[in-house]
C-alpha cells in the first residue's frame, strides 16, 4: 500500500493548480446550461471501467520524457489561459494534464487504452459554444423557423422575422444564449458511447451521431413552440413554464429520451458480447513500476516539480500597470465637423469599472449623432479585462470593415442590432499596445504574449453607436469618415 503514497506529493499541487477549474465544473453541474457535465463524467468513468480487464493485463512502463513533455505543454496551456483570462483554455488543459500523468506513470500502452475515455471529458466544458460561436445566428434562425412552423401547425397566427417570432400575445426572440449549442453537443457526446456499445458497423454509429445532432436542433425548436403555447395558455405565468421545464436544458433531457428510443429501433439484433469481456481475469492488479526501484520515485517527483513550478509562476505574476500620458477627459470635443458632449446615459453592459472611461455623443451640422465609448485598463486581471463578457456584443450580421488610414487598412467590427422601432449599428474594436485588433481571440493572444514577455497587459475597448431611424438619415459614409478621423486621435490619446 505504501506505493500509493507516491501520488500524494503531486496530487496536492495538481488540485491547487486547478482549484478554480474544479470549482467551476462542480458549480456548473447545478446550472441549466451545463447540468449534463455530471453525466459526461459518469460515462467517462464507465468507459474506463469497461476496460478494467484489459488494464489488469497491462504492465505500466513509465514514459519519463514523453510524459513530462506533455505535462509541461499542458501547464503552458493553462498559463496561457490564465494570462489571457480565457476560462475555456484553462479548463481544457486539465484533460491534457490528466493524459500527461497517464503517459508519465503508465506508458504508451496504457495511454492508448485510456485515451478515448479520458479525452471524452472535454465534452464537460463548453468548448463547442466557443468554436461554433460565429454560427450562433444560423442556429437561432433555424430554431425560430422550426418553432414558428410548429406553432402554425397548432393553428396559432405567426409572423417570423429572422430570429423573432411574433405571436398575438407575445414576441419571442431566440437569443444567442438560446441557440442550444451546449446541449446539442452534449447530446452528440452521449450518442458516441451509445453508438459504440449498441452497433457494430461504422455506418450505423455515424448515423446515430448525426441523428443526435438533428434531434438536438429539433428539440430546441420544440422548446420554443412549447414556450409559445404555454404563454398563450398562462399569460401571467413564468416564460419557461412551470419549474423552468422549457429552459435550454429541455434540449438535452428530451433529446436523450428520444435518442434512446431511436437507438432501440435501430438495433435489429442483440449486440454480440465484446471481446474484452472474454479476456481471462488475471490475478493481482496493475503494476505501476516495471522499471528499477531506484527510478520509481522519478515520475511523481517530476510531476510535483512541474506543478509546483507552474503554481509559483502564476502566484508570483503581477502585471505592471501602464498609465496614459493624458487622461481621457482631455479627449477632443471637436473632431472636424463633429461636436461632442459628455453622455450621461450608458448601457448596462458598459458599466464595468475601467481605469479610464470616455462617454461622449458627437453631432454634426446635419444632426446625425454618434455615441463614442472608450474603456481603458492600465492592467487586466480576473473580472476586469477588455474581453470581459459584458463587452460581448451580439453577432447579428457581424461584418469586418477595413478602414483606410494612411497607407494601411485597419480592421474593425460592425454589428447590426435589430429593434422593433429602429436599428442600431455598432462599430467596435480593441487597442492593444498601439495595435488595432477586431477579434477577441486575437486580443487574448496579444494579451498573453505581452504579459509573458513584458509583464504588461494594458488595453482599451472602443465602441461607436449610431441609430438607423425611419427617416433614413443614417449614413454609413459619414460614420466611416468619422472613424477615419477618430482612429489617429485614439492612438494619440492612448499613448503611454
Buried (B, 14 or more C-beta within 10 A) or exposed (E): EEEEEBBEBBBEBBEBBBEEBEEBBEEBBEEBBBBBBBBBBEBBEEBBEBBEBBBBEBEBBBBBEBBBBBBBBBBBBBBBBBBBBBBBBBBBBBBBBBBBBBBBBBBEBBBEBBEBBBBBBBBBBBBBBBEBBEEBBEBBBBBBBBBBBBBEEEEBEBEBEBBBBBBEEEEBBBEBEBBBBBBBBBBBBBBBBBBBBBBEEEEBBEBBBEBBBEBBBBBBBBBBBBBBBBBBEEEEEBEBBEEEBBBBBBBBBBBBEBBBEBBEEBEEEEEEEEEEEEEEEEEEEBEBBEBEEEEBEBBBEBBBBBBBEBBEEBEEBEBEEBEBEEBBEEBBEEBEBBEBEEBEEEEEEBEBEBBBBBBBBBBBEEEBBBBBBBBBBBBBEEEBBBBBEEBEBBBBBBEEBEBEBEEEEBBBBBBBBBEEEEBBBBBBBBBBBEEBBBBBEBBBBBBBBBBBEEEBBBBBBBBBBBBBEEEEEBBEEBBBBBBBBBBEEBBEBBEB
